[in-house]
Amino acid sequence: MKLLFRRQILKETKGLINRQEETKFLLHLRMELTTDEAGIINKFQLGRKELYAWLPSDIKMKTEEIPMLTQSITVAKVAAGIDLRFTDYVELLDAEAIVTKNAELLANLLKEGKSFEPEEVREF
C-alpha cells in the first residue's frame, strides 16, 4: 500500500472593490493498493473505515451546521483519489499526520487480513 500526498498553494482574489487575496492550501490524497490488498479491503469491508474527518474551513458556517458539513474521508475515497482544501497550512499538516497514522493502522489490518484464520489457539 502506498499513500500519495500532493500539496498545492492556491491564491484567490476576493471582492470587486477591496481585491483581497486569500491563500488556500490544497491536498490531493490517493492510495495505491495491490490486487491482494484491494481484495482484503473488499473482503473485510475496510473501504468504509474513516481515515480523516474533514471540515472544509473555507466555508462560512454556523455552529449547528458543523456536523452536517463534516465529511468522512474513507479508505474507498482515498483509494479513488480525493481533494481537500484548507485555509491554514497547519491544518493541512495535521490532516496529513492523522491520515498517515490511520493508514499505518490500515496497513496492520491488511497484514492481519492476509493471514486470517477462522480459528486460532492462544496459549498463556
Backbone bond lengths (Angstrom), bond angles and torsions (degrees), N, CA, C in turn:
res aa  C-N    CA-C-N  psi(-1)  N-CA   C-N-CA  omega(-1)  CA-C   N-CA-C  phi
1 M - - - 1.450 - - 1.521 108.60 -
2 K 1.305 114.61 133.19 1.464 120.35 175.93 1.521 107.99 -123.89
3 L 1.320 115.75 137.74 1.456 121.93 176.22 1.516 107.64 -112.39
4 L 1.320 116.41 121.91 1.458 121.64 -175.77 1.528 110.06 -109.16
5 F 1.327 115.96 129.69 1.463 123.01 177.58 1.528 108.29 -114.18
6 R 1.310 117.09 130.65 1.466 120.78 173.34 1.526 107.49 -128.49
7 R 1.323 116.08 119.85 1.466 122.06 -178.19 1.530 110.47 -103.28
8 Q 1.333 113.84 150.70 1.462 119.15 178.19 1.522 108.54 -150.18
9 I 1.319 116.69 141.90 1.462 121.77 175.00 1.513 107.20 -103.77
10 L 1.324 115.71 131.18 1.454 121.89 -177.22 1.518 108.74 -122.66
11 K 1.318 116.84 126.91 1.468 122.04 176.62 1.521 107.47 -102.49
12 E 1.333 115.93 126.68 1.462 121.28 178.10 1.519 108.87 -122.49
13 T 1.309 115.34 142.21 1.453 120.79 176.25 1.516 108.04 -103.98
14 K 1.339 115.19 127.17 1.458 121.12 -179.16 1.516 109.32 -115.43
15 G 1.317 114.81 145.69 1.464 121.06 174.85 1.507 112.85 87.08
16 L 1.305 115.05 142.33 1.459 120.56 178.79 1.519 111.87 -86.13
17 I 1.313 117.05 -32.11 1.463 120.35 -175.65 1.526 111.02 -95.29
18 N 1.316 117.19 -52.85 1.467 120.92 -175.31 1.519 113.27 -78.42
19 R 1.319 117.62 -28.00 1.468 123.62 179.23 1.527 111.79 51.87
20 Q 1.327 116.43 55.06 1.462 121.36 178.10 1.519 109.98 -77.56
21 E 1.303 114.96 138.50 1.458 119.93 178.13 1.522 109.03 -99.43
22 E 1.319 116.09 129.88 1.460 122.29 177.68 1.521 109.16 -114.08
23 T 1.321 115.14 142.14 1.449 120.32 176.43 1.523 108.02 -105.51
24 K 1.320 115.42 129.87 1.457 121.53 175.59 1.517 108.12 -123.18
25 F 1.305 114.54 151.19 1.460 121.05 -179.14 1.518 108.28 -116.31
26 L 1.309 115.71 125.63 1.458 121.48 -179.88 1.517 109.40 -106.61
27 L 1.321 114.27 141.15 1.453 120.54 178.25 1.519 107.97 -131.09
28 H 1.326 115.52 120.77 1.460 120.50 175.48 1.516 107.27 -102.97
29 L 1.330 115.78 123.68 1.463 122.11 178.98 1.514 109.28 -110.32
30 R 1.316 115.37 137.65 1.463 119.97 175.12 1.520 108.61 -149.47
31 M 1.313 114.43 142.81 1.454 120.69 -179.71 1.524 108.72 -117.43
32 E 1.311 116.26 129.30 1.463 121.17 174.90 1.518 107.98 -101.54
33 L 1.326 115.42 126.66 1.460 121.70 -177.68 1.522 110.15 -121.00
34 T 1.310 116.03 144.70 1.459 119.39 171.76 1.532 107.55 -75.45
35 T 1.307 117.06 167.73 1.462 119.66 179.32 1.529 110.61 -64.64
36 D 1.341 117.82 -35.29 1.465 120.93 176.80 1.526 110.78 -63.79
37 E 1.337 116.55 -44.92 1.463 120.80 -179.84 1.526 110.84 -64.76
38 A 1.323 117.07 -41.31 1.465 120.54 178.05 1.527 110.30 -62.91
39 G 1.323 116.67 -38.46 1.461 121.09 177.38 1.524 112.28 -63.69
40 I 1.333 116.37 -41.20 1.472 120.65 178.60 1.525 110.23 -66.67
41 I 1.318 116.64 -40.36 1.470 120.45 178.30 1.517 110.42 -61.16
42 N 1.329 116.78 -42.24 1.470 119.95 178.20 1.530 111.49 -68.90
43 K 1.326 116.64 -43.05 1.466 121.40 -176.80 1.530 111.79 -61.20
44 F 1.327 116.52 -43.77 1.461 120.99 -176.94 1.531 112.80 -99.50
45 Q 1.318 117.60 9.04 1.471 124.03 177.88 1.529 112.00 54.40
46 L 1.313 115.51 46.82 1.463 120.82 179.93 1.524 112.53 -84.97
47 G 1.322 117.34 -6.88 1.463 120.75 179.40 1.514 112.78 -62.91
48 R 1.334 116.13 -23.26 1.464 120.30 179.88 1.528 112.60 -87.98
49 K 1.323 117.23 -4.93 1.473 120.76 -179.48 1.520 109.50 -66.23
50 E 1.330 115.48 130.02 1.469 120.82 -177.62 1.520 110.25 -80.78
51 L 1.324 115.23 129.44 1.464 120.95 174.97 1.523 111.26 -97.44
52 Y 1.346 116.48 -26.20 1.460 120.74 -176.69 1.521 109.10 -162.81
53 A 1.315 116.73 140.44 1.470 122.15 173.19 1.518 106.42 -103.24
54 W 1.329 115.91 110.36 1.465 121.31 -171.93 1.517 111.06 -105.91
55 L 1.316 114.97 128.82 1.457 122.16 173.73 1.518 107.02 -114.30
56 P 1.339 117.62 112.40 1.469 119.46 -179.85 1.524 110.28 -58.17
57 S 1.327 117.17 116.69 1.468 120.92 -175.96 1.520 113.11 -85.10
58 D 1.327 117.61 -6.49 1.458 119.27 -178.92 1.532 112.55 -95.05
59 I 1.331 116.99 8.09 1.459 121.60 178.25 1.521 107.77 -109.48
60 K 1.324 116.32 128.80 1.464 119.46 176.54 1.516 108.27 -76.78
61 M 1.326 115.81 129.34 1.455 119.64 -176.34 1.518 110.24 -145.54
62 K 1.317 114.04 158.98 1.456 120.70 174.47 1.525 107.98 -85.75
63 T 1.324 116.24 158.29 1.460 121.49 -178.00 1.521 112.15 -56.87
64 E 1.323 117.15 -39.65 1.467 119.44 -178.05 1.526 112.53 -71.63
65 E 1.326 118.15 -14.01 1.465 121.61 179.18 1.530 112.98 -86.56
66 I 1.329 117.48 -12.19 1.468 121.08 -175.35 1.531 112.37 -56.78
67 P 1.350 119.96 -48.51 1.477 117.78 179.84 1.529 113.31 -61.45
68 M 1.332 117.95 -32.71 1.462 121.15 -178.88 1.528 111.57 -73.05
69 L 1.331 117.16 -30.90 1.461 120.70 -175.27 1.527 113.51 -94.51
70 T 1.337 117.28 -10.04 1.459 119.98 177.71 1.525 108.88 -72.83
71 Q 1.320 115.51 129.23 1.461 120.88 -177.62 1.526 110.48 -109.40
72 S 1.302 115.46 137.46 1.456 121.66 177.13 1.528 108.54 -86.10
73 I 1.317 116.10 118.00 1.466 121.61 177.99 1.529 106.33 -93.66
74 T 1.321 115.48 103.49 1.458 122.04 -173.53 1.526 111.75 -95.71
75 V 1.317 114.61 170.85 1.463 121.21 176.88 1.529 109.86 -58.40
76 A 1.333 116.91 -43.51 1.464 120.97 -178.87 1.526 111.37 -62.11
77 K 1.337 117.27 -41.28 1.468 120.38 179.48 1.520 111.41 -66.44
78 V 1.327 116.84 -41.44 1.469 120.02 179.91 1.527 110.43 -69.63
79 A 1.324 117.39 -36.08 1.465 120.42 177.82 1.528 110.51 -62.47
80 A 1.333 116.74 -34.66 1.460 120.88 178.14 1.528 112.06 -80.41
81 G 1.330 116.98 -20.94 1.463 122.33 -177.07 1.515 109.61 99.61
82 I 1.317 116.60 127.91 1.457 120.94 -177.69 1.523 109.89 -142.94
83 D 1.317 116.01 146.13 1.459 122.66 178.25 1.519 109.70 -107.86
84 L 1.326 116.14 132.64 1.459 122.71 176.32 1.521 108.05 -121.51
85 R 1.313 116.68 146.01 1.465 119.58 178.67 1.528 109.51 -125.02
86 F 1.326 115.04 143.87 1.456 122.27 -176.82 1.517 109.23 -134.49
87 T 1.329 116.71 152.05 1.465 120.79 175.58 1.526 110.65 -96.21
88 D 1.308 116.31 -6.96 1.455 121.01 -175.59 1.531 109.60 -133.50
89 Y 1.312 116.64 135.09 1.462 121.69 -178.93 1.530 111.59 -66.21
90 V 1.324 117.21 -35.54 1.461 121.12 179.80 1.527 110.08 -64.67
91 E 1.332 117.40 -38.85 1.470 121.05 175.95 1.524 110.74 -59.17
92 L 1.319 116.36 -42.61 1.459 121.14 179.12 1.525 110.52 -61.15
93 L 1.331 116.61 -45.76 1.464 120.33 179.53 1.522 111.49 -65.04
94 D 1.345 117.05 -38.61 1.470 120.40 176.92 1.522 110.72 -63.15
95 A 1.327 116.42 -41.90 1.470 120.75 178.91 1.524 110.18 -61.67
96 E 1.324 116.60 -43.65 1.466 120.30 178.39 1.531 110.96 -60.24
97 A 1.326 116.98 -42.12 1.463 120.88 -179.01 1.532 110.83 -65.22
98 I 1.318 117.21 -42.45 1.466 121.24 -179.45 1.524 110.48 -66.62
99 V 1.334 116.45 -44.51 1.468 120.22 179.29 1.521 110.13 -63.23
100 T 1.315 117.35 -41.85 1.465 121.18 179.48 1.530 110.86 -61.88
101 K 1.334 116.91 -45.78 1.471 121.03 179.33 1.527 110.53 -60.82
102 N 1.333 117.02 -45.37 1.464 119.99 -179.59 1.528 112.13 -70.39
103 A 1.318 117.37 -30.32 1.466 120.45 176.10 1.526 110.58 -68.37
104 E 1.340 117.05 -34.70 1.464 120.15 175.62 1.531 110.59 -64.14
105 L 1.333 116.40 -40.23 1.469 120.10 176.07 1.529 110.50 -63.83
106 L 1.333 116.40 -39.86 1.458 120.98 177.38 1.529 110.76 -63.13
107 A 1.330 116.91 -41.19 1.469 120.74 178.07 1.524 110.74 -59.83
108 N 1.333 116.96 -39.29 1.470 120.16 177.09 1.530 110.52 -66.00
109 L 1.333 117.52 -39.92 1.463 120.77 177.00 1.525 111.43 -62.42
110 L 1.332 116.06 -38.20 1.464 120.23 178.51 1.537 110.73 -65.44
111 K 1.339 116.36 -39.86 1.475 119.73 177.16 1.516 110.85 -63.44
112 E 1.330 115.93 -43.45 1.464 120.46 178.32 1.527 110.35 -64.85
113 G 1.320 116.78 -37.68 1.463 121.40 -179.38 1.516 112.83 -65.61
114 K 1.327 116.70 -32.59 1.468 120.08 178.47 1.514 111.88 -64.28
115 S 1.331 115.74 -35.97 1.460 119.41 -177.13 1.522 111.62 -105.38
116 F 1.311 116.96 29.07 1.467 121.36 -177.87 1.518 110.80 -63.65
117 E 1.300 115.41 126.73 1.459 122.62 176.28 1.524 107.50 -121.54
118 P 1.339 117.94 134.77 1.459 119.37 -179.57 1.523 113.18 -65.41
119 E 1.320 116.13 -22.93 1.460 119.55 -179.51 1.514 108.69 -136.01
120 E 1.325 114.64 140.94 1.456 119.03 -177.91 1.529 107.93 -144.57
121 V 1.308 116.57 141.48 1.461 121.59 177.14 1.527 107.25 -115.03
122 R 1.310 114.83 129.36 1.474 120.44 176.69 1.513 108.65 -118.88
123 E 1.321 115.30 123.45 1.459 120.21 179.23 1.512 109.55 -102.36
124 F 1.332 114.27 144.43 1.460 120.34 179.46 1.506 110.75 -125.06
